[in-house]
């Protein structure tokens, strides 16, 4: 029974099942509502054109989706969703999906947005470095941190950052630049994410707390923020500072001559090929490509970004190697998120900031979940370990004093569970040197174990936190149910019901006809000259192939062989028409062998037997069963469609 929602029915269901104030019920099957957002999600996913499609296509898709949900309703009524094998399949899919989804949703997406927002600004930065070696121990690292804190206090009381940096910074360039790096933009190289974060989060004129990088501890001062310059595509003409060898003309004289040519209208590329002294780019018309900040000397950069129009060129910019006349070809905007997103994702693909962001996520999850740890129990356990811990031989002690090691959310994790995970993680234990402190080794393993627990905790909340993940899991579960029920009601039944299949075939025999075919005879003639070939071809037009053979074969060393084949019309050899008597011209097959073909007869269609058309019959029988099943479902369940909501949402979506 297909009904339109009555106003009374709609407002009765609304307060009970409406998921949010912005969502509305599109249709309901019995007491099970389907919301407009669900239909929108499915339609967009399965229709590349989206709502640019014809309106009737959208309405037709609604009918298809109602049919789909009717089948799902029946599957749930039959409790197929409780079958162990289906539950196991769904859980397996969820396990595969949840980790990558969580990584993408709570790590990658946040990093993409963060990097995009940071790229909108250039930061003028000064820093003071307390250097560290890559293999520094914890004590040395802590001492360096405290030293950085002392220098931060010294900076706050100093008249000039550069004076302190020149005296105390371990950056070799500080003596020259006073610690001023200049303008930077994200992303910074690998190992400098914390420095980048400090640069973008520290207010102008203030000092950051010490932040760690591959080089050591940095104290950062932000001098200025400006709108990011982005990237500009350029070509250049280089005139080196040294006098010209042949003429002795100075660089200034050569630049003046080049500018006159450009101003007179000679194409930039032509002038670059003739006069640029940059061997790497001259033959490309001076083309460099896209450049950002800090790639070239400041005069070059300032000149490139000061050009206001594509195709325009700068006044000569002096650098250490000479003069550059720069042409702007285009600019690459950085404020279009949709355009920038794939580029940023590519930059992040193998970035260390993913690992750092994951650790931050784990820390946040622990805080939100009320993570509580039992340090004394862990310390007692570490005290029971010996050097065997770093070998294959190590086993969880039988006399282990078990207890709750930590709590995350509403779940307790016992020490025995952690110990067993370490036993299984032989590779990680063996990677640790016997010289490694036992406490440090167990602490590292404990960190990994609690991190996995935190991620698992968050994965369990995905449906609750993310509507699109909930929709994805619903889609997959309903797909499993549909497959299982269709298999029962249609596919298996069509294959097993031999009587029903035979009856269906007998009632519809005229649907399973062979195609009309042409019987074609091929003539192969050897040792015949052109005149005799023509006579044979003419004779074949009015006689049977056998008559032609009797008349010409064996005479004057002529040899004729025949072959026959059957063709449907679309496969007919070139040169033949689909009519009796149609013939090809004579052609040379090889050497002294010639050939031609003739349509002898057209064979009318005939009824196929079941064994000849079984695949087609089963497919049609399945369609018949599905139609009958859909009619049964339509009669079994009350379907209520809110056409007003559909039309209103359709206008909104379009």
N, C-alpha and C positions, 0 to 999 in steps of 0.2 A: 504494500500500500504506500504509494508515493504521495505525500501531503505537503502542503505549504504550511509553515508554522503559523499558527494562530497567535494573535497578540497575547492572549491569556496564557497559552502554553509557553511562549517565549519568556514572558516575565516571571512565570513560575520557576522555570529552570535557571534563569539568569543568576539569582543570588546564590544558588547551590553550587553551580559548576563553573561559573565564569572565572578564568584564571587571572585576569587582571582587568583593570578598568578600561584599558585601551583595546583589549582583544574582545572579539564577539563570536558567538556560536554561528557557524556557517550552516551546519546541518547536524542532526542527531539521529542515531539508530537506536530505537528503544530509548533507554536512559543514558546512552553513551554519546556525549557531545564531541563534535569535531570543530575546532576553532579555525577562524580565518587565517591565523598565523601558520597553522599546520599546512593548510592548502597552499598558501603562498610559498612556503619553504619547498614543498614537493614540486609544485609547478615550475618554479624557477630552476630547480635542480635538474629537471628532466626536459626542459624546453629551452634550447639555446637562445631563441629569439625573445624569451621572456614575455612580457605583456605587450611587446610590439607585434605579437601574433594577432591574427584575425580574432575578433571578439567571439565568433562562433567556435573557434578552436578552444578558447578558454572555457566556454560553456560545455562543450563536448568533454573536455578534460574533467570538469566537475562531475559529470555523469560517470566517467570511468573511475574517478576516485571514490564515488559513492559505492560502485560495484566492488572495488577493492576492499573498502571498509566493511561491507556486508560479509565478505568472505572471512575477514579477520574476526568479526563478531562471532561468526559460527565456529571458528577455530577455538576461540576462547571459551565459548559455551561447551565445546567438546573437551575442554581442558587440555588441549594440545600444548599449551604453554607450560604445563607442569611436567611434561615428559622429560625424563632425565637426560636423554641424548640431545634434545633440543636445548635444554637449559645449559648443558655442557658446551654446546656449540656457541651459544650466545655469550657465555662467560669467556670462552676462548677468544672470541672476537673482541670483547671488551678489554681483555688483557692486552691484546695487540694494539688496540687503538688508544687506550687511556694514557700510556706513558708518552707517546709521541704527541698526542693532543695537548697534554699538560705542558710539555716542553714548548710547544708552539704557542699555546695560549698565554701562559704565565711567564715565559722566558723570552721567546723569540719576538712575539708581538710587542712586548714591553720594550725590548731592546731596539726594535725597529722604530717605534714611536720616539723613544729617547734620542736615538741617533739623528732622526729626522729633525726633531726640535733643536738639538744642539747645532746642527748644520746651518740653522738660520742665523747664527751669531758667530762672529770672529772675536776671539778673546786675546787682548794684549796681556802677556803674562811675564812675570819675573819669578824666579825660583832660587832657592838656596838648597844645595844638596849635601847630605851627609852620606858618603859613599859606603857601599857594602860589597864584599866579594860574593860570588854566586854560592859558595859553599860555607858561608858564615854560619856559626852555630847560634843557638837560641840566645845565649848570654851576650854574644857580640851584637846580635840584632837588637836586643833590648837596650844595650848601652848606646847604640847609635840612635835609637828612638829618643832616649832621654837627652842625648846631645842635641837632637833636632828641636826638642822642646825648649832647651836652654837658649838656642839660637833664635827661636821664635820670640821669646821674651826680650832678647837683645834687639831684635828688629823693631819691636813695638816701642822701644825707648830710643831708637836711633833717629838721626835726622834724615838719613838716606839709606834706602834698601841697598843701593849699589855699593855703598861703602862697606857695609857688613858682608855682602856677597863676595866682594873682591878679596876680603881678608879671610873669610871662614868657609866659603863654599868649596866643595870638592869637585865642582864642575870646572874643567880646565878652561872653558871659554869665559868664566866669570871675570877673570882679570881684564878681559877685553870689553865685555858687554855689561858688566856689573850685574849679571844674573838675568838680564832682560832677554827673553827668548824672542820677543816680537809677537806678532799676531799668529795665533794658531786656530785651527778649526778641526772639528771632529770628523773622522776618528783619528786618534793618535795611534802610533805603531803598537804592535803586540807588546804586552808587559807594562803599558802606561795608561791603562783604563782608569786606575785610581787617581792618577795625576789629572787625567782629562776630567773626571768627575769633580775634583777639587776646583779646577779651572772654571767649570760652568756653574758650580754651586756657591762659590765664595763671592760675597758682595764686592763691588768695586772699591778699592782702597783698603781692603781688609786682608788678613792673613789666615790661611788655612791651618788646621792642625796638621801634624806630619802625616804624609801619605806615602805608601810604599810603591816602588816600581822595581824594575830589574836592576836599576843602578843603586838603589838605596832608599833613604828617606828624603822627601822633599817638603819644604815649607814654601807655599805658593802665595804670591801677592797678585791680585787681579788689578791691572792698571786701567783697563778700558774695555768696553764692549761696543761693538758696532754691528750693523746689519751685515750679514755675511756677503762677501764678494761673489761667492759661488765659483763658477768656471766660465772661461771665455775661450773661444776657438780662435787661434791667431796664426798669422804668418809673419815673418820678419825679414828685413834686409839688414845684414850685419856689415858694418864698416869697421875694421880693426884699427886700433890706436896707432899702429906703426905706419910710417910713410909707405907709399906705394913704391915697389922696387923699380919699375920701369921709368916712371915719370917723376918720382920724388914728391908727388902731391901729398899734402897732409890729409889726415882723416877728415878734418873740417872741410877742406876743399872738396873732397870726394862726396861727402854727405850733402854739401850744398848743390853739387851737380845732380845727384840722384833726386833730391827734393824738387829741383826744377823739372826733371823729366816727369815725375809723378804729378806735379801740379799742372803740367801741360796736357795730361790725359793719357800718358802711356800706361798700359795696364800694370798693376803692381806685380803680377806674376812674371811678366816679361822683364821688368826691371830687376826683379830678384834673381832670375836665371842669368842675366847678363852681368850684374854688379855685386850680388851678395857674396861676402867673403866667408860665409858659413858653408863649408863643403857638404855637410850632412843634409842641408835643406835647400840649397840653391837650385838643384835640378828639379825640385818639387815646387818651384815657385815660392820658396821660402816657408812652405807649410810646416808648422810645428804640431798643431792639434789643440786639444783642450788643455788649459793650464789653470791651476788654482793658486792659492796663496802659498808663499814660502818655497816655491819651486825654483824661482829665479831671483836675481838680486832685486832689492827694493825699487830702484829706478825703473827697471823693466816692468815689474809687477804693477807699479803705480801707473805707468804709461798705458799698459794693456787695459787696465780696468777703467781708465779715464776716457777711453774712446766711447762716444755716445751712440754711434750708429753702426750697423753692419755695413761693411764695405769701406768705411772710413779708415784713415791711417793717422798715426800719431806724429808729433814732432819728434826729432831724434832724442833718444834717451841714452844717457851716458852710463856705462858700467865699467868694470875693471878691464874688460877685454876690448871695449870700443863703443861704437854708437849703434843703436837699434832703431830702425823705423818699423813700427808694428802696425799691421792691418788687422782689424777686427772682422772675423768672418761670421760668427754667430755667438750667442750666449746660451748657456744651458741653465734654465731656471731650476732653483732648488726648493721652491716653495709649493710645488705640486706633489702632494703626498702619493697619489696613485701612480705617478710617473716615477717617483724616486723609490717607491717601496721595493720593486724587484732588484734595483741596483744595490740598495742597502742590504737586502736579504743575501745577495751574493757576497757582499763584503763581510757579512757576519758568518758565512758558511763554516769557516774553520777558525773563527776568532776565539781568543782566550776569554773574552768577556762573557761568552756563553757559560763557561764553568763558574766564573765569578758570580754571574747572575743566578745560576742554579744554587750556589751556596747561600746567596741572599734569600732566595725563595725558601730554601729549607729552614733558614733561621726564622723567617716570617711565619711559616707553617707551625713551627714549634711554639712560637709565641702565641699564635692564635689558638692552638690546640691545648695550651696549658701544660707544656712539656715540663715534667719534674724528674730529676735524676737522683739516683742513690749513689753518691760518690763513695761513701764508706764501703759499700758492698763491692764496688768495682776495685777499690784499693786492696781490699782483703783478697780478692780473687787474683789480682796481679802478684800479690805476695806469695801465692802458692806456685807460681810458674818458675820453670828453670830453662836452661838452654835448649832442651828438647822441643820447646815451643817453635823453634825455627826449623824443625825437621819434619820429614814424613811421619816419623814415629809418634808424634804428639797426639794424644787422645784426651778427651774431656775427663778430668779426674772423677773416679767413681765416688769419692767422698766429697764431691762438690757441695758446698753449703748453698742451696738454692734460695732465691728470694726475688722480689720485684726489683729489677735493675733501673727501669724508668717507666713512666706513664705518659702516654700521648693520647689526648682526647679521652675517651672512655676505655681505652685499652691498656692493659698492663703487659709489660714485656719482662719475662723472667731471665735471670742470669744464665740459666741452662740453655735457653734459646740462643742467646748471644754466643755462648761458648761453642755450641754445635755449629753455628754459622762460621766461626773461626776455624773449626776443625775441617769443614768442607772447603774453606777458602785456602787450600794448601799453597796454591801458586803465589798468593799475596804474602803469606808467611815466609815462603822460601825466598821471595824477592828481597825481603828485609835481611840485612847482614846480621851475622851473629854479634857484631860489634854494636848493633843498634840497641839502645836502651829498651828493656822489656816494657817499661811503662809507656814510652813513646810509641812502640809498635802497637800495643793494645789500644792506646788512645786513638791511633790512626784507624784501626779496624773498627773501633767503637763509633768513631765519627761517620764512617761509611755505613755502618749498620743502622744508626739512628737516622741518617739521611735517607736510606731506603724506606725506613718505617714512616718518615714524614711524607715522602712522596706517595707511598701507598695510602696513607691517611687522606691525602689531598685527592688522590684518584677516586677514592670512594665517594667523594663529595661532588664529582663533576656534574652529574645530572642536576643536583641541587643548585649549583652555582652558574651553570652555563646552559642556556636554552638550546643553543645549536647542538651541543653534545647530547642533550636529552632527545632532541629531534633525530639525531643520527642513530642513537640506540633504539629509539622507537621504530624508526624506519627499518633497521636491520632485523629487529625482533619480529615485526609484522611481515617482513619478507620471508623469514624462516617459516612462520605459521602458514603463510599463503602457499609456499612451496609444498609443505607437508600435506596440507588439506587438499590442494589441487592434485597432488600425486595420488591421494586416496580416492578422490571423487571423480577424477577425469583420466589421468595418464595410466594408472595401473588398471583401472576398470576397462578402459578401451583396449588394453593389451590382453586382459584376462577374459573378457566377455566375448568368446568366439561366436556364440549364437547371435548375440546382439550385433556384432560386427558383420556377420554374414547377412542378417536381415537388412541392416542398413545398406550394405552393398547392393543387394537385390533390389531394394526400393529406389536406388539411385544409379543404376547401371549406366544410364546415358551420360553421366558425368565423367565416366572413365573410358574414354574412347582413345584409340591410337590416333596419331596424326596421319593425314593423307601423305603418302610417300610416292616417290618416283623410282621405278626400276630402270637403271641406267646400264647400258652395255658399252664397254670400252674396246675399241679395235686397236690392235698392235700389228703393224704391217712392216715386214722386212723385205729388202731387196726390190723395191718398186720405184720406178722412175716417176717423175712428176706427172706425166700423162696418165700412167696407170693408177697412180694415187687418186687423181681426179675422178677416173672412171669408177674406182672402188667407192669413193665418197658419194658419188651420184647414185650408184646402185644401192647403197645402204639407206638412202633416203626413202626408197620405195619398196624395199624388200626386208625380210627378216635377216638377222645377223647370220643365221645358219645358212640361208640361201647365198649370202655374199661369200661365205667361206667356201661353199661347194663350187661356186662359179669361178673364184679367183685363186684359191689356195693351191699351191703346187705348180701353177703355170709360170713358166719363165723364171723359175727359182723364187717366185713370190711365196712368202710364208705369212699366214694370218693367224693370230691368236686372239681369244676373247676373254674378257672378265666381266663379271656383273656385280653391281653394288646397288644398295637401296639408300635413298636420301630423303630426309624431310626437306621442305621447301627452303628453309633458311640456310641449310648446309649444302645446297646444290652447287656443284662445281661451276666456276666462272665460265661464261660462254653458253650455258644452257638455260633455257626457260622452262618454267614448270608447266609443260604441256607435252602431250604425246607427239613424237616425231621431231622434237627440237634437237638440233645437232650443233656440235662445236666445229670450228674450222680445223683443218689438218695442221698438226704441229710436229716438229721434230723432237723426238724423245731423246735419242742419242745415236750418233753415227748414222747408220742406214735404217734405223727404226723410226717409224712415224706413227702417230696416234690421233684418234678423234673419238668422241663419245656421242651417244644418242639416247634420248629418253624413249624407252620402248613402251612402257605403260605407266599409267597413274593408278596407284592402289588406293581405293577409298578407305576412310576410317572404319574401324571395327571396334566392337565392344571388347575391352580387356577382361581377362579372367581375374579373380581376386588375387591370385599369387603374383600376377603381373603388376598390379596397382596397389599392393598391400600398404606401402608407406603412405600413399596419398589417401587411401581409404581410412587408415587409422587416424591421420591428421584431421580429416573431415569429421570422422566419428567423434573425436575428442571435442571439436568445435560444437557438435550437436549436443554432446553431453554437458558441455559448459553452459550452453544457452539454456538447456533444461534446468540445470543447477541454479543459474542466476534467476530464472523465473521462480523457482522454489524459494530462494532466499528473499526475493522481493515480496512474495506472499507470506513468508514466515515473519518478517520483521517490519515494523513501522518506521518508515524513513520520513523525517521532517526536514525540509529544506527552507531556509530563510532567504527567499529570493531578494528581499529588500536589502539585506546585509550584503548579499553577493553582488548586486548591481552597484551599490554604494562603494563597496571595497574595490570592485573592478574599475570604477572611475578613478578612485584614489591611486590604485596600483599603476594604472596606465598614465 
